[in-house]
Amino acid sequence: MAEVTAAAVKQLREKTGAGMMECKNALVEAEGNEEQAIDILRKRGLASARKREGRIAAEGIVGAYIHMGGKVGVLVEVNCETDFVARGEEFQQLVKDIAMHIAAAEPRYVSQDEIPADALEKERDIALAQARNDPKNTNKPDQVIDKIVEGRLHKYYEETVLMAQPFVKDPAKTVGELVTEKVAKTGEKITIRRFTRYKMGEGLERRADDFGGEVASLIS
């Protein structure tokens, strides 16, 4: 068994925000391998987050992010359990990161549960038609086609669902996993309740400038 030093425990604690004993136990279980210990703590953090799902998260803040010289703006409400955590640097940075992510990644929903049933069915039908019309899938059994469809739906979730999207500052984790990490660190339930993304001129009909006509009108 690899020796677990106090320095290794301290370093793991600084990286994960977990308690000293939790870090030590994780390192012992991982036989001193820090990356494996982090995975162990993340899994335990996820379990802790699930235990907190029944709690009420009515505190929090509304964060804002403006990008590209005012061309894109985001408002997002992120909730936690106490005002103490809401005012903390860790939570406020999380809200800023989520708002920035929304500006960059353009999600349409917070979670899969928000996708209207008819919209999801439409995407499933399109994915199924694409799979069946692909010559490479000729004569493949239905079970294989179903897996292809599920794979394409997973891609759809990554494109449209905030919690399923790879986090822009660290694509190795999803936004959902980022939130779970913060739950483990703060010890409170954290939820992204809602967001609105604004893009300058979105939905407006653009004017087609007739520069030749403008010049002609000036000299006539």
C-alpha positions in Angstrom: 0.0 0.0 0.0 1.4 3.4 -1.0 2.1 5.8 1.9 -0.4 8.7 2.1 1.5 11.8 3.2 0.0 14.9 4.9 1.2 17.0 1.9 -0.7 14.7 -0.5 -3.9 15.1 1.6 -3.5 18.9 1.7 -2.9 19.1 -2.0 -6.0 17.0 -2.8 -8.1 19.0 -0.4 -7.0 22.2 -2.1 -8.0 20.8 -5.5 -11.3 19.3 -4.5 -12.5 21.3 -1.5 -13.4 18.0 0.3 -12.7 17.4 4.0 -9.3 16.3 5.2 -10.5 12.8 6.3 -12.4 12.4 3.0 -9.3 13.2 1.1 -7.2 10.9 3.1 -9.6 8.0 2.8 -9.9 8.6 -1.0 -6.1 8.5 -1.3 -5.9 5.3 0.7 -8.6 3.7 -1.5 -6.7 4.9 -4.6 -3.4 3.7 -3.3 -1.9 7.2 -3.5 -3.1 7.9 -7.0 -4.3 11.5 -7.0 -6.4 11.3 -10.2 -8.2 8.2 -9.0 -8.8 9.8 -5.6 -10.4 12.8 -7.3 -12.7 10.5 -9.3 -13.6 8.8 -6.0 -14.4 12.1 -4.4 -16.4 13.3 -7.4 -18.5 10.1 -7.2 -19.1 10.6 -3.5 -20.0 14.2 -4.2 -22.6 13.1 -6.7 -24.1 10.8 -4.1 -24.2 13.7 -1.6 -25.8 15.9 -4.2 -28.6 13.4 -4.7 -29.2 13.3 -1.0 -29.7 17.1 -1.1 -32.2 17.0 -3.9 -35.2 17.2 -1.5 -33.9 20.3 0.2 -35.3 23.8 -0.6 -33.0 26.1 -2.5 -34.7 29.5 -2.4 -31.6 31.7 -2.0 -29.1 32.6 -4.6 -28.4 35.3 -7.1 -29.3 36.5 -10.6 -26.1 36.8 -12.6 -25.5 38.8 -15.8 -22.9 38.5 -18.6 -22.5 40.9 -21.6 -20.3 39.8 -24.5 -19.0 41.0 -27.8 -19.4 44.7 -27.1 -23.0 44.4 -26.1 -24.1 42.1 -28.9 -24.9 39.2 -26.6 -26.3 39.3 -23.1 -27.4 36.7 -20.5 -29.4 36.7 -17.3 -29.3 33.5 -15.2 -30.9 32.6 -11.8 -28.9 30.1 -9.8 -30.3 29.0 -6.4 -28.7 27.7 -3.2 -30.0 27.1 0.3 -28.5 30.0 2.3 -27.6 33.6 1.8 -24.2 32.8 3.3 -23.3 30.6 0.4 -24.9 32.9 -2.2 -22.6 35.7 -1.0 -19.5 33.5 -1.2 -16.8 33.8 -3.8 -17.2 30.2 -4.9 -20.9 30.5 -5.6 -20.6 33.9 -7.3 -17.9 32.6 -9.6 -20.0 29.6 -10.5 -22.9 32.0 -11.5 -20.5 34.1 -13.7 -19.1 31.0 -15.4 -22.6 29.7 -16.1 -23.7 33.0 -17.6 -20.6 33.1 -19.7 -21.2 29.5 -20.9 -24.8 30.3 -21.9 -23.6 33.3 -23.9 -21.1 31.1 -25.8 -23.0 27.8 -26.1 -26.5 29.0 -26.8 -28.5 26.3 -24.8 -32.3 26.3 -25.2 -33.3 24.4 -22.0 -31.8 24.0 -18.5 -32.5 20.3 -18.4 -33.9 17.5 -20.5 -37.2 17.7 -18.6 -37.9 21.1 -20.1 -37.8 19.8 -23.7 -41.4 19.7 -25.0 -42.6 16.2 -25.8 -43.5 17.1 -29.3 -40.1 18.7 -30.0 -38.3 15.6 -28.6 -40.5 13.3 -30.7 -39.7 15.3 -33.8 -35.9 15.0 -33.1 -36.3 11.3 -32.6 -38.2 10.9 -35.9 -35.6 12.8 -37.7 -32.8 10.8 -36.2 -34.6 7.6 -37.1 -35.1 8.6 -40.7 -31.5 9.6 -41.0 -30.3 6.3 -39.6 -32.6 4.3 -41.9 -31.7 6.3 -45.0 -27.9 5.9 -44.4 -26.6 3.2 -46.8 -24.1 2.1 -44.2 -27.0 1.0 -42.0 -28.7 -1.2 -44.7 -29.7 -4.6 -43.2 -28.7 -3.6 -39.7 -31.1 -5.0 -37.0 -33.5 -2.7 -35.2 -31.5 -2.8 -32.0 -28.5 -1.3 -33.8 -30.7 1.4 -35.4 -32.1 2.2 -31.9 -28.6 2.7 -30.5 -27.7 5.0 -33.4 -30.9 7.1 -32.7 -30.0 7.3 -29.0 -26.5 8.5 -29.9 -27.9 11.2 -32.1 -30.3 12.3 -29.4 -27.4 12.5 -27.0 -25.8 14.9 -29.4 -29.0 16.9 -29.5 -29.0 17.2 -25.8 -25.4 18.4 -25.8 -26.3 21.1 -28.3 -29.5 22.3 -26.6 -29.6 21.3 -22.9 -27.5 23.5 -20.5 -26.8 20.7 -18.0 -25.7 18.3 -20.7 -23.4 20.7 -22.5 -19.6 20.4 -22.1 -18.5 23.3 -20.0 -16.8 25.9 -22.2 -13.9 26.5 -19.8 -13.3 22.8 -19.3 -14.9 20.6 -21.9 -13.9 17.4 -20.0 -16.9 18.0 -17.7 -20.5 19.0 -18.4 -22.2 22.0 -16.8 -24.2 19.4 -14.7 -20.9 17.9 -13.4 -19.6 21.4 -12.6 -22.7 22.1 -10.5 -22.3 18.8 -8.7 -18.7 19.7 -7.8 -19.8 22.9 -6.3 -22.6 21.1 -4.3 -19.8 18.9 -2.8 -17.7 21.9 -1.9 -20.4 24.1 -0.5 -22.5 21.4 1.2 -25.7 22.9 -0.2 -28.2 22.1 -2.9 -27.5 24.2 -6.0 -29.8 24.5 -8.9 -29.9 26.5 -12.1 -33.5 27.7 -12.2 -33.8 29.7 -15.4 -32.0 31.8 -17.9 -32.6 34.2 -20.8 -30.1 34.9 -23.6 -30.4 38.0 -25.7 -28.7 38.5 -29.1 -28.8 41.9 -30.7 -31.2 42.0 -33.6 -32.4 38.4 -33.1 -35.8 37.9 -34.7 -35.7 41.2 -36.6 -35.9 41.5 -40.3 -32.7 42.9 -41.6 -32.8 45.8 -44.0 -31.2 45.1 -47.4 -29.2 48.3 -48.1 -29.3 49.4 -51.7 -26.1 51.4 -51.7 -26.4 52.1 -55.5 -29.9 53.6 -54.9 -28.7 55.7 -52.0 -25.8 57.2 -54.1 -28.2 57.9 -57.0 -30.7 59.6 -54.7 -27.9 61.9 -53.4 -26.6 63.1 -56.8 -30.0 63.4 -58.5 
